[in-house]
């Protein structure tokens, strides 16, 4: 364990001991899928963050197409972070300094993608530039719906891991 990591016991303490409705609300802030949140609740207690992340990955792998659609409903389009939501702005930071032409192109790609697949273009945007997000949207719009659904599952898995780590950090700071 590195000095910057909290002790494993404190990472899972809140998640294991807090009332179910509080944990469910926190998990639904991480991912809008009720099935995913329920699966993580059902697998309590967690020994550490690694166990929580593994359970999250397993729950994501088990989601149906409908569950994935519900999970995606909690994500704003790339280039338009949810107003007043610092997590959304942080996750999409790569678009913040993008040129107006790149933002316009991303808007057009978002609309074309949504028309083709029926949901927002979803990518784990953390650490990506606006150009990288645009290039991914350009490439992925040619995918079949089945291919794209599995890519979205992978992207949601990455996003959930980042958000669960942030939740663990926040709850560890409270302890």
TAQUIUR-V105167 format. One record per residue. SS is DSSP state (h for helix, s for strand, l for the rest). PSI is psi in radians with two decimals (999 if undefined). D_LAST is the distance of its C-alpha to the last C-alpha in Angstrom with 2 decimals. Layout:
# TAQUIUR-V105167
SS/PSI/D_LAST, SS/PSI/D_LAST
This chain:
# TAQUIUR-V105167
l/2.34/18.83, l/2.76/19.02, l/-0.46/17.04, l/-0.25/15.66, l/2.41/14.16, l/2.73/10.70, l/2.43/11.41, h/-0.62/12.64, h/-0.61/10.97, h/-0.45/7.37, h/-0.76/9.24, h/-0.15/10.81, h/-0.89/8.63, h/-0.81/8.10, h/-0.65/11.66, h/-0.52/13.07, h/-0.34/12.00, l/2.69/12.10, l/2.55/15.68, h/-0.73/18.10, h/-0.59/19.13, h/-0.75/15.72, h/-0.73/15.35, h/-0.78/19.03, h/-0.75/18.79, h/-0.71/16.13, h/-0.66/18.34, h/-0.38/21.42, h/-0.51/20.11, h/-0.83/20.01, l/2.27/23.43, l/-0.02/25.82, l/2.06/27.30, h/-0.59/26.78, h/-0.77/28.10, h/-0.83/25.55, h/-0.74/22.61, h/-0.68/24.29, h/-0.70/24.81, h/-0.67/21.16, h/-0.75/20.29, h/-0.40/23.17, l/0.04/22.03, l/2.65/18.70, l/2.77/17.24, l/2.37/16.44, l/-0.55/16.24, l/3.13/14.93, h/-0.68/15.24, h/-0.71/18.96, h/-0.69/19.54, h/-0.78/18.01, h/-0.69/20.18, h/-0.73/23.17, h/-0.68/22.88, h/-0.81/22.77, h/-0.76/25.83, h/-0.75/27.63, h/-0.70/27.01, h/-0.70/28.35, h/-0.45/31.38, h/-0.12/32.19, l/2.45/32.22, l/3.02/35.66, h/-0.68/37.28, h/-0.69/36.40, h/-0.70/32.72, h/-0.71/32.80, h/-0.72/34.52, h/-0.73/31.82, h/-0.73/29.14, h/-0.44/31.27, l/-0.32/31.64, l/0.12/28.16, l/2.23/29.29, l/2.83/31.43, l/2.60/34.42, l/2.33/34.13, l/-0.17/35.06, l/1.23/33.88, l/2.67/30.09, l/2.16/28.82, l/2.35/29.25, l/0.07/26.19, l/1.78/23.90, h/-0.54/22.40, h/-0.78/21.50, h/-0.78/25.13, h/-0.73/26.50, h/-0.75/24.48, h/-0.53/25.61, l/0.38/29.18, h/-0.53/29.27, h/-0.39/32.34, h/-0.24/34.45, h/-0.73/33.48, l/0.22/36.14, l/2.65/38.63, l/2.80/42.20, h/-0.64/43.57, h/-0.66/45.76, h/-0.72/42.89, h/-0.72/40.94, h/-0.75/44.13, h/-0.71/44.70, h/-0.67/41.18, h/-0.80/41.76, h/-0.74/45.04, h/-0.72/43.51, h/-0.81/40.73, h/-0.75/43.46, h/-0.73/45.67, h/-0.81/42.87, h/-0.66/41.85, h/-0.70/45.51, h/-0.77/45.94, h/-0.23/42.84, l/0.22/41.88, l/2.94/38.32, l/2.67/36.61, l/2.12/36.76, l/2.23/33.39, l/2.56/32.30, l/1.69/29.10, l/-0.19/29.81, l/2.13/26.99, l/-0.04/28.92, l/2.56/32.31, l/2.88/34.93, h/-0.67/36.83, h/-0.70/39.81, h/-0.69/37.97, h/-0.75/36.79, h/-0.80/40.34, h/-0.68/41.88, h/-0.72/39.69, h/-0.76/40.68, h/-0.78/44.32, h/-0.77/44.20, h/-0.35/42.35, l/-0.34/44.53, l/-0.13/47.28, l/2.76/45.30, l/2.78/46.25, h/-0.67/43.97, h/-0.76/43.05, h/-0.77/42.25, h/-0.66/40.19, h/-0.70/38.20, h/-0.58/37.13, h/-0.75/36.32, h/-0.73/34.17, h/-0.78/32.39, h/-0.76/31.70, h/-0.73/30.52, h/-0.67/28.18, h/-0.76/26.77, h/-0.78/26.04, h/-0.80/24.54, h/-0.69/22.27, h/-0.79/21.03, h/-0.79/20.26, h/-0.63/18.51, h/-0.67/16.45, h/-0.72/15.34, h/-0.71/14.45, h/-0.77/12.53, h/-0.74/10.59, h/-0.77/10.04, h/-0.79/9.03, h/-0.56/6.49, h/-0.68/5.17, h/-0.58/5.50, h/-0.54/3.82, l/999/0.00
